[in-house]
Amino acid sequence: MAEKTLKIALIACIIIIIALGGALGWALTRVAAPTTIEYPIGLAIAVSGPYAVEGPYRRDAALMAIEEVNTMLEQAGSPIRFKPIHEDSKGTAEGAKAALEALAAAGVEVVVGPLSSKEVSAVKSYVDEHHIVVISPSSTAISLAVPDDFIFRMVPTDAAQGRGIADLIWYYGQEHVVVIARDDDYGRGVADVFEEEFTAKGGEIYRIMYDPTAGAYPTEVEELNTKVSDWVSTYGADKVAVLLVAFDDDGRDILSRALTYTTLRGVSWYGSESTRRPTFLPPEAPEEIATFMMDTGFKNLFPTVGMNPVREKFYENYVAKYNKEPTPYSYFSYDAAWVACLAVLAAGKYDGDAVKAVLPDVCKRYIGASGYKKLDENGDVMATDYGIATVAIEDGSYVWAEIGIWHFTTREITIYD
């Protein structure tokens, strides 16, 4: 009996040891496996309204960047992950405010977007007050070049493209330019710099500023035709040009009306960087607009960088992942998201003030798909060259084809053979 009791006791001890060993092993496993630390990255990127077509391209580029950062962290054995939270800013001031408030309510302190200067301007006081870092991939208004705020931008201000457009039009020999531009921060910014630079060369300009919310612009196009006709009679068609500073809907309306005037079809046309969007070409726009742009030799500038390994890899990955080519600003959206994540990692904590403090240093060491991201004292990318493009037909499709480059530092123009 005693022997039987001893055996039972020994068995019980073994069971307890096994159980404890299992529990200890489980506990050790739990300690060894780090708990995931998740930081939110807000995406205040419009995918409706004026950005219904192109906005998703920029959002997808930012999402791909965050996915790549997470893969890198996983491979390094880091417990940190970034979680994208998207809010449609709708391309409006009201939509941008609502998007930032929703992101702030979700605990977001670092945001990629908004896209337009109008949207960024609308949220500036809110993000400064709440210490939320905003990294816009495409806002360019000069009025937002403010030091020591929470707004950072991955592109130069409109001062650069204003100078570039003035140099480009002068290069092609036109001395009298009618500017038809949006009457908002963006349109005024480009038009003001262009006027200053172009008149300094000895040129003459006439400005038509329109309400971008009007939707239709028959009166403005009629005024445009009247002034161009007057100058063509005085100076000749080869000395007169039109500069269009517009976004998608307003720009297409203006072009669709302008193409009905013989005189407007007989002079050279130029556009701001905002006109280099797929929405100005078929299938998003009527073919007659593309034909008009080809007839008038329509040219525009856009921030550009030579093909580097990061740019090339981004392009390959984007096409493979989304089965579509990225739009020009997709490169900047991608870099904005990468910089956002890297700044959080460099700060060592998820805090708007800490991220703001380290972000310029991160950018100074970052070369991305859209080039070198060193910032100036206002938190905007310091400088970049601008590609010169015109409308062409390649493989049966209308495309923006780069024909040259405007060099930021020298202000020289190189036209490719």
NUZA-678350 format. One line per 8 residues: number of its first residue (from 1); their letters; for each residue x, y, z of C-alpha. Coordinates in steps of 0.001 Angstrom, whole numbers, plus 524288, in hexadecimal, padded with zeros to 5 digits. Layout:
! residues N
NUM = a = X:Y:Z; ...
//
This chain:
! residues 417
1 = maektlki = 80000:80000:80000; 80AF7:80940:803C6; 8121D:805EF:7F722; 805E6:808BD:7EF44; 80430:815D4:7F61E; 8126A:81966:7F34A; 810A9:8165D:7E4D8; 8048F:81EE7:7E451
9 = aliaciii = 80BF9:829F3:7EAEE; 81755:828C1:7E172; 80E28:82900:7D5D8; 80782:834FB:7DB71; 814AC:83BD5:7DD10; 81868:838AE:7CF0F; 80B83:83E16:7CA40; 80DA0:84A83:7D22B
17 = iialggal = 81B9D:84BFE:7CD24; 81704:84A15:7BF29; 80C24:853DF:7C14A; 8154E:85DBB:7C76E; 81F1F:85B96:7BCBA; 814CA:85E0B:7B28B; 81030:86A18:7B988; 81E19:86F02:7BAD1
25 = gwaltrva = 820BC:86C6A:7AC86; 8144B:8739B:7A8D8; 81815:87EE2:7B19C; 825AD:87F8C:7ABF4; 82007:87F4E:79E48; 81718:88A85:7A1D2; 82273:89265:7A728; 82B16:88F7C:79B62
33 = apttieyp = 820C2:89353:7917C; 82004:8A244:791CD; 812AF:8A892:79229; 80F81:8AFE2:7859E; 80FE0:8BEA5:786F8; 806EA:8C50B:77D08; 807B2:8D35C:77920; 7FD4E:8D9AA:77077
41 = iglaiavs = 800E2:8E17B:76454; 7F5A1:8E9C8:75FA5; 7F2F3:8EB1F:7511E; 7EB09:8F777:74ECC; 7EAA2:8F50C:74035; 7DF3A:8F8F8:737AD; 7D970:8EE2A:72F49; 7CCF5:8F53F:72B80
49 = gpyavegp = 7C925:9026C:725FF; 7D43D:90868:71DF0; 7DCF7:8FCEC:72192; 7D363:8F20A:71E72; 7DC05:8ED0A:71378; 7E9DC:8F016:717D8; 7E866:8EFD9:7269C; 7E807:8E0EF:7278D
57 = yrrdaalm = 7F541:8E03C:720B3; 7FB6C:8E8B4:72B3D; 7F47E:8E165:7363C; 7F90E:8D458:730CF; 80718:8D929:73009; 806B7:8DD0F:73E6C; 800B7:8CFFF:74233; 80B5B:8C8CE:73AD2
65 = aieevntm = 815DB:8D090:741E9; 8103C:8CD32:74F46; 80F5F:8BEF4:74B5E; 81DB5:8BF2C:7476D; 821B2:8C566:7544D; 81A4D:8BAE5:75BD0; 820F2:8B034:753F1; 82E2F:8B63A:756FF
73 = leqagspi = 82B09:8B6CB:76586; 8262C:8A8BE:76592; 83296:8A3F9:75F07; 83AA4:8AB6C:76923; 8333E:8A4E9:77442; 82D92:8B1BD:778DC; 8207E:8B197:78006; 81CAA:8BEB3:77A1B
81 = rfkpihed = 8127B:8BF61:76F52; 80B99:8CAB7:768BB; 7FCFA:8CAB0:7667B; 7F79E:8D35E:75B92; 7EABB:8DA29:75E5C; 7E4CC:8E08D:75267; 7DB29:8EBC4:7528A; 7D617:8F186:745D5
89 = skgtaega = 7D8E4:90021:7468E; 7D07A:901F1:73A56; 7D91D:90C96:7349D; 7D1F6:9171D:73C40; 7D508:91F82:7481B; 7C97A:919E6:74F77; 7CD0B:90BFF:74BEB; 7DB12:90DFC:75039
97 = kaaleala = 7D6CE:91357:75D6F; 7CDA3:907EE:75F88; 7D837:8FE41:75BA2; 7E239:903E2:76528; 7D86C:9043F:7703C; 7D4DF:8F60F:76DCE; 7E31C:8F212:76D73; 7E611:8F99D:779E7
105 = aagvevvv = 7DAB7:8F2CC:7809F; 7E119:8E5DA:77CC6; 7EDB8:8EA01:78377; 7F533:8ED8A:7772F; 80080:8F725:778C5; 8072C:8F539:76B8E; 7FFBF:8F73C:75ED2; 80301:8F5B8:75065
113 = gplsskev = 7FB02:8FFE0:7490F; 7F2E3:90779:74639; 7F5C9:908E4:737BD; 7F233:916D2:73418; 7F688:923BF:739E1; 7E860:9275A:73C3E; 7E6D1:91B6A:744DF; 7F3B2:91D63:74BF0
121 = savksyvd = 7F06E:92B91:74E80; 7E35E:9277D:7543C; 7E993:91E48:75E3E; 7F5B6:9262B:7619A; 7F0B9:92CAB:76DF8; 7EACC:91FD8:772B8; 7F723:917B5:77103; 7FFB6:9225B:776D1
129 = ehhivvis = 7F6D2:9232F:782A7; 7F61C:91465:7847E; 80465:911BD:780EC; 8011C:908A1:775A5; 80BB7:90738:76B5D; 80674:908C2:75D8C; 80ECD:9048A:751EB; 80885:908D5:74531
137 = psstaisl = 80D3B:90237:738C3; 8084C:90CC5:72F9E; 804CC:919C5:73621; 80CE5:924A4:73007; 806C2:931C0:733E6; 810D3:93BFB:737A2; 807BD:94102:7425C; 809D9:93456:749E9
145 = avpddfif = 818A6:935FA:74A82; 81900:93898:75925; 82450:93519:7622F; 822E9:92CD7:76E76; 8150D:9280E:76C22; 80FFF:91A27:76B20; 80E7F:91A87:75C49; 818D8:913D8:753E9
153 = rmvptdaa = 8186E:9128D:74523; 81F4D:90911:73C1D; 81F93:912B1:730C0; 82536:92045:72E8F; 81C18:92BF4:72F0F; 815E8:93240:72332; 8210F:93C09:722C0; 82922:931CA:71BA7
161 = qgrgiadl = 81F43:92E5E:71130; 81B99:93CB1:70F5D; 829B5:93FA5:70BD3; 82A99:9336E:70379; 81E7A:936AA:6FB86; 82352:94484:6F93C; 83057:93F35:6F451; 82984:9350C:6EBD3
169 = iwyygqeh = 8205E:93E78:6E4E8; 82B4F:94841:6E2C8; 833BB:93D40:6DD59; 8298D:93A95:6D2E0; 828BE:948E6:6CF12; 81B60:94D21:6D3CD; 81BAB:95A96:6DA2C; 80D32:95D0A:6DCC8
177 = vvviardd = 805F2:95370:6E585; 7F7D6:952F9:6E9C2; 7F700:94BEE:6F6D1; 7EA23:94550:6FA2B; 7EB1F:9402E:70809; 7E393:93B7D:713D6; 7E0E0:9467A:71D65; 7E5C3:93F02:72946
185 = dygrgvad = 7F298:93D98:730A1; 7F80F:93474:7265C; 7F408:93C29:71A60; 7F7FC:9494C:71FEE; 804F9:943D3:72497; 808D8:93EBB:71731; 80399:94AB2:7100D; 80A65:95461:7192E
193 = vfeeefta = 817CC:94E1A:717E1; 81623:94C53:70941; 81258:95A9F:7077B; 81DEE:95F6C:70F64; 82793:956CB:70827; 821FB:95897:6FA81; 8209E:96752:6FB04; 82E93:9683B:70032
201 = kggeiyri = 832CA:96220:6F347; 82B5C:96C9F:6EBDD; 81F0A:964C9:6E978; 810ED:96922:6EA93; 805DB:961DD:6F135; 7F730:96321:6F2A5; 7F085:95BDD:6FDCA; 7E313:95597:6FE4D
209 = mydptaga = 7E04E:9500F:70BDE; 7D458:94764:70D32; 7CC72:9419E:71850; 7D043:93330:718D2; 7C310:92FA7:71ECA; 7BB0E:9356A:713A4; 7BB8D:928EB:70B98; 7BA35:92F68:6FE38
217 = ypteveel = 7C214:93A83:6F84D; 7BC14:93FA2:6EBB6; 7BE2F:94E00:6EF3A; 7CC6C:94BE9:6F2DC; 7CF61:9446B:6E655; 7C8AB:94EF3:6DE49; 7D14D:95922:6E4F6; 7DD0D:9506A:6E255
225 = ntkvsdwv = 7D9C3:94FB3:6D3E4; 7D7A0:95E63:6D2FF; 7E4CC:961A7:6D914; 7EC45:9575C:6D160; 7E5F1:95BF2:6C4B2; 7E9CF:969FC:6C7AD; 7F7EF:96653:6CA63; 7F8CC:95D3D:6BE9E
233 = stygadkv = 7F47A:9688C:6B5F9; 7FED7:97140:6BC20; 80A77:96833:6BE0C; 807D2:95BEE:6B60F; 803AC:94E68:6BA9E; 811A4:949C1:6BC9D; 813CA:95411:6C735; 80780:95113:6CF1C
241 = avllvafd = 804E9:945FB:6D89A; 7FB03:94170:6E2AE; 7FE87:93C6C:6F039; 7F437:933E9:6F6AE; 7F50C:9321E:70578; 7EA21:92877:70850; 7E5F0:91BAD:70E71; 7DE4F:910B5:707FB
249 = ddgrdils = 7D026:914F9:706B3; 7D258:9238B:704E0; 7DDB1:92135:6FBA1; 7D610:917FD:6F2F8; 7CA9F:92163:6F260; 7D38B:92C73:6EE1F; 7DA54:9241A:6E3E4; 7CD77:91ED2:6DEA7
257 = raltyttl = 7C8DD:92CCC:6DC51; 7D5DF:931F2:6D75B; 7D6BC:927BD:6CC98; 7CAD5:92DC2:6C5FC; 7D25E:93A6A:6C353; 7DB2B:93AA3:6B75A; 7E42F:94501:6BD11; 7E65F:93D80:6C9AA
265 = rgvswygs = 7E9E8:93171:6C1CD; 7F424:9394C:6BA75; 7FCCB:93D4E:6C5FF; 8059D:935B2:6CF29; 80010:930C6:6DC12; 806FF:92DA9:6E8C1; 80249:92821:6F59D; 805B9:92762:70400
273 = estrrptf = 80A64:91A7E:709CA; 7FC53:917A0:70DCF; 7F8A7:9159F:6FF90; 80185:909CF:6FE4C; 7F74F:90031:702D3; 7F152:8F4B2:6FBAD; 7E429:8FB60:6FD43; 7E7CD:904EF:6F26E
281 = lppeapee = 7E986:8F9DE:6E8AB; 7E09B:8EF34:6E351; 7DA00:8E725:6E823; 7D792:8F087:6F386; 7D668:8FC56:6EA84; 7D042:8FD8B:6DCFB; 7D999:8FAE7:6D1D2; 7D6EA:90862:6CC40
289 = iatfmmdt = 7DDB6:90E62:6D820; 7E9D6:90616:6D5EB; 7E9A5:909C9:6C77F; 7E8A5:9182E:6CB06; 7F428:916E5:6D454; 7FC43:91079:6C9A8; 7F85B:91AF1:6BFCB; 7FCA1:925C8:6C911
297 = gfknlfpt = 80929:91EEF:6CD61; 8043D:91F15:6DB6A; 80FDA:91DDB:6E4BA; 810DF:91D43:6F36E; 81AE9:91B6D:6FE1B; 81AF9:9115C:708EA; 824B5:90E88:713E8; 82D45:9039D:70F07
305 = vgmnpvre = 8394E:8FBCB:71239; 841F4:8F304:70A2E; 83F6F:8E47D:70AD7; 845E3:8DF45:7171A; 84521:8D195:71D17; 83A73:8D5A9:726B5; 8322C:8DBE7:71C16; 833ED:8D03C:71314
313 = kfyenyva = 83080:8C672:71DBD; 824A3:8CE54:721DC; 81FAB:8CE5D:713EA; 82188:8BFAE:7126D; 81B18:8BC92:71F82; 80FBB:8C5CA:71D32; 80C88:8C024:70FDB; 80DCC:8B23F:71504
321 = kynkeptp = 80533:8B4E8:720C4; 7FA89:8BD53:71ABD; 7FB4A:8B9D2:70C42; 7FBEC:8C82C:70880; 80692:8D248:706A7; 8087E:8DC50:7117A; 804EC:8EA6C:70EDE; 80F8E:8F4CB:710AD
329 = ysyfsyda = 80B6E:8F891:71E70; 80AB7:8EA4C:722A3; 81982:8EAA7:72431; 8185D:8F5E6:72DD4; 80D71:8EF47:7356E; 815C7:8E31D:736A4; 82139:8EAEA:73C00; 81879:8F270:7455A
337 = awvaclav = 813F0:8E5AA:74B84; 821BD:8E03A:74C7C; 8269E:8ECCD:752D0; 81B29:8EC9A:75C51; 81E83:8DEEC:76103; 82D22:8E15D:76196; 82B12:8EDB9:76994; 82312:8E63A:773A6
345 = laagkydg = 82DC4:8DBFA:7748B; 83833:8E682:775D3; 8306A:8ED97:7805B; 82FDF:8E10C:7884F; 821DF:8E3AE:78C29; 814DF:8E6F1:78616; 813C2:8F559:78938; 810FB:900CF:78036
353 = davkavlp = 81AF6:909D4:7866E; 825A8:8FF84:78617; 822C5:8FC0F:777E5; 822B0:90A67:77401; 8300F:90C24:77A3E; 836BB:900F3:77302; 82FB2:9016C:765EC; 838C4:90B8A:75F7D
361 = dvckryig = 8448D:90345:7632B; 83E12:8F71F:75DA4; 83B20:8FE3A:750E3; 84914:90328:74FF2; 84D60:8F4E4:74F40; 84277:8EFE5:7469B; 842F7:8EDFD:737E2; 83644:8E835:73312
369 = asgykkld = 82E73:8E563:726F5; 82C4A:8F3FE:724FD; 83A58:8F7BA:727E1; 841C1:8FE38:732F6; 838A0:90300:73DA9; 8410D:90CDB:74500; 83835:91775:74A92; 839D1:9261F:74B62
377 = engdvmat = 8373C:92E6D:7576A; 8289B:92DE4:754B2; 827CD:91F06:75467; 8267C:91E52:7458F; 82F5A:916BD:73C5F; 83A0B:92025:73881; 83B68:91E34:729F1; 83970:9154A:71E84
385 = dygiatva = 83A54:915DE:70FD5; 82DD1:91623:707CE; 82AE7:90D68:6FC48; 824F0:913D1:6F041; 81A18:90BCE:6EA1D; 8107F:90C91:6DEFA; 8056E:903FD:6DA18; 80938:8F8F6:6D106
393 = iedgsyvw = 803A5:8EC42:6CBD0; 80AF8:8DFE9:6CF88; 8060D:8D266:6CBD4; 7F8EF:8D848:6C85B; 7F6FE:8DF3E:6D566; 7F84F:8ED74:6D945; 8032D:8EF96:6E32B; 80B0F:8FA62:6E980
401 = aeigiwhf = 81862:8F8EB:6E31E; 8241E:8FFCE:6E90E; 82B7E:90778:6DECB; 83534:90EA0:6E757; 838EF:913A7:6F4B9; 839E5:920BC:6FBCA; 84580:920F5:704FE; 84241:9273B:71205
409 = ttreitiy = 84FE0:92B9F:715B4; 85417:9316A:7089F; 846A8:9349B:702E5; 84B41:92EBB:6F635; 84248:92706:6ED34; 84675:91A72:6E686; 83DBD:9154A:6DBA9; 84024:9070D:6D854
417 = d = 8431F:902E3:6CA70
//
